[in-house]
Amino acid sequence: MPELPEVETVRRTLTPVVKNKVIADCKILYPRLLPKNTVEDFCAQIINREITDINRRGKYLIFELDSPLRMVAHLRMTGQMVYQPKQDLPLEKHTSARFWFKEGGELRFVDQRKFGTIYLLPEAEYDQIQGLYTLGPEPLTEEFTVEALKESMQSARAVKTILLDQTKVAGLGNIYVDESLFRARIHPLRPGTSLTAEEIEALHASINAVIAEAIKEHGTTIRDYRTGSGATGNFQNKLRVYQQTGKPCPDCGAEIARIKVGGRSTHFCPNCQRWNQECTD
């Protein structure tokens, strides 16, 4: 699933090529892409509207329009939003939606698994989008403080489970939680309440560092993720533990292990991320 760095990269790569363009026509090829709108109503309200900006909150892309409406997209597992500078190029197999611009060019929503969504609604109705209204602070913002992270850790749940909770920290997923916990030397199964003040500070710093580096590298492409220009990311070449099962730890040489935490595959170094359970019981 695209996480904060991937969605931010899509935003940054789409903004220069679609901002201030007017939608001339649209075609919804997969109606379930629209949870709250009919195809007819959606297209009628978006045609002849200008995209004035693209914002992001957590893993949501928010297209600002020259009307009170906003087009809010979530890529889910395999979604891509890719700009085609030339209209009517060969259609990707799993294309769910197409948006043509009066100035030329086309924006496509491509989604193999078909879990992605697009909402069209005013900002005052964001509470209709499950998950958007309740997002917690996100890395690299003023709201994401050490104190905010400390408050999130006041739980007996595993620290990885807490970090995946979008109401606690917005934008993190499997990749960047595993990488952040590794850098902070924290075992993914440790209860949040077991973390010391120093460990929470280290985790806060590692989350910000990992997210910043991943954005700089245009995100992580494992399989489906593409930027808004259709390119792959580069951070997959810098992963230290995620999907590195059986490989030597880059810091100590121990074998990277894989376990399940809350039903999610989790990668860590048993040596660098030790957990003395007796000390936290």
N, C-alpha and C positions, 0 to 999 in steps of 0.2 A: 504493500500500500504506500502511495506517495505520502511522505511525512512533511513536516514544516519546510525543510530545505528544498525539497522537490517542488512543492506548491509555490514557495517564494520564487524559485527559479522560473517556473512557468509564468508567474506574474511579471517578473522582470523582463522576460523575453517576449511576452505578448504585448506589453504596454507600448513599446515604441512602434509597433506595426498595426495595432488596432485602435489606439486612443485617437479620439476625434474623428473616427470613421462612422458612417451612417449605415445601418443594417438595411439593405435593399430587399432581402428576401431570406426566408429560413425554411428548412425542411427537417421535420422530426421523423427519423426512420425507426425509432424505437420509442413508442409513446410512454412506456413505463419510466422513461428517463425523467418525466415530469410528474412528481407525486401529487402536486396540488393544482395543476392546470390541465385543461384539455389542449390538444394540439392546436385547434382552431383559435382558441382564446389566447394562447401563448404567442402564436405567430402574429395575430392581429395587434397585440399590444407592443410587440418588439420591433416590427417592421417600421422603418422610417425614424427609428430612434438612434441617437448618437451615443456611442460609448465615450463618456467623458473622462473616465479613469478606471483603473483596476486596483482594488485593494485586496487584502487578505486578512483573515482571522483564523488562527489555528490552521486547519487543513482545508478551509473553505476559501474559494476564490469569489470575490464580490465585484461584479461589473457594474459600475455606476453609469446610469443613463441620464439623458436630458429630460427626465420625468421623475416623479416620486418613486418609481419602481426601481428595483435592483434585481439583477440576474445573479443568483447565488449558486455556484457549482461546487460539487464535491466529487473528486475523482475516485473515491473508494479504493478498490483493490487494483484495478488495471486501467483506469481511465486516463486518457490523454486529451489535451486541448492543444491542437497544432494549427498554426497559421500556414496557409498555402498562398504564396504571392501570386500565383496564376490560377485562375478559375478553371474548374472542370478537369483538373488533373485526375489520373486514375484513382478511383475510390478505394480506400482501405476496407478490408473485408468486414471489420466490426464497427463501422461508422454508425453512430447513433443520432447525430445531428449535424446540420450544415448551416452556416450563416454566411451569406454573400454580402459584400460591401459595395456601396455605390461608387466608391473610389477605386474599386478593383480589389482582388484578393478574396480569400475565403477562410473562415475559421471552422475547424471540424472538431467534433467530440467523438473520439474513438475509444471503444471500451469492450474488450474481449469478454469479460465476465458479466457485463451488463449490470453492475451494482451502482454505477455512478448516478448522480441526480442533478437536476437543475430546477431551481425554484425561481419564480418571478413574482415578487411581492414588495411592498414598501418596507422600509426599515422598521417601522412601528410594529410590523407583524413577524419579526424575526423569531418570536417565540413559537411560531408554527414549524420551524425547522428544528427537528429533534437534535439536540447537541450544541447548536450554535449559541443559543441564549445562555447556556450554563458553562461556557468555556472558562477555564481558569487562566491565570497569567501565563504568558508565553516567554520563552527564553529570549534574551537580548532586548528586553523591554524594561522600563523603569519599574513596572509592577512586579516583575520577577525578581524579588529580593531574597536574600538569605533568610530573612524572617518569614517570608511567604512560603518558602520551601520547608522551613522548620515546622510551620503550622501544618503543612500537608503530611508531614511525617508523624504526626500524632495519631498513629494507627498501628494496630498489631498486624496489619496485612504485610505481605512481602514488599520490600522496597520497589521491586520491579513492577508489581501490580499497581502500586500507588502512582508511579511515574507514567504508567500507561493510561491512567484515569484522566480523561480530558478535562474534568472539572477541577483537577489539582494542578496540572501543568498542561497547557494546550500545545498541540503540535508534535509531541513525541510519539514514536512508535517503536516497534521491535528493534529496528536497526540502531537508532540513536540512544535508546535506553541501554542496550547491551554495551555499546561503545563508551557511554558516559560512566556506567558503573565500573567498567574495567579501568578507566583512567583514574577514577576516584578510589580504586582498590576496595570496592564494597561488594560482598557476595549478594547476588540477586534475590536470594531467599530470606535475607535478614529482615526481621520486622522493622517497620519504620521507627518505632519507638526505641529501638536498640542503637540507633545512630547517635554518636556523640556530636557536640557542637562543631568540633573540628572536621568530622566526617561530612556533616551537612554543608559546611563551607567548601570543602573539597569537591563535593558532588555538584554544588551550585556552579563552581568555576568550571568543572569538567563539562557540564551540560552546555554552558555558554560557549566554551571553546569548540566542542564537537560540532554544534550547530553552525557556528560561524565558519568553521573550516569546510563543512559540507556545502554551505551556500557558495563559498568561494570556488568550490569544485563543481558547481552546478548540479549538486545532488548525487544520488546513488542509483545506478541502473543495474538491477539484478536481472530482470527480464523485460518488463513492459514499459517502465518509465521513460518518457522522452520530454525534453524541454519544449517550450512553445514554438521553437523553430524545427523540432523534429530530431534534435541531436540527443545523444546519450550523455549522462552525467559522468563524472570522473572519480567520485569519492569511493566507489567500489574497489578501486585500486589501493586505497589507504585504510581499509577496514582492518582492525587488529584482532577482533574476536568474532564478530558477526559472520556466521556461516564459514568459520575457519576450523570446524570440528576436526580433531586429530592432528592438526598442524601445530608446530612449536609456537609457544607464546613469544611474541617479538621482544619481550622484556626479560623473561627468565628462561625460556626454552622448554618449560613444561607443556604437556599436551593440552590444547584447548578442549574443554568438555562441553557437552550439550545435554541440557535437562529440560523438563517442562515446568513452567511457573505459570499458574493460572491458565493452563491449557495452551500456553504459548511457548514455542521453541526458544530456548535461551542459551546463549553462548558465553562462556567465561573461562578464566584461568584459575584452576583450583589452588594454585600456589600464590599468585598475586592477590587473589580475592578470597583469602581464607576467612572462615567463620567459626569461631570458637563458641559453639552453642551453649556451653556451660556458663559462659560469661554473660549471656543474654537471657537465660531462662529466669 
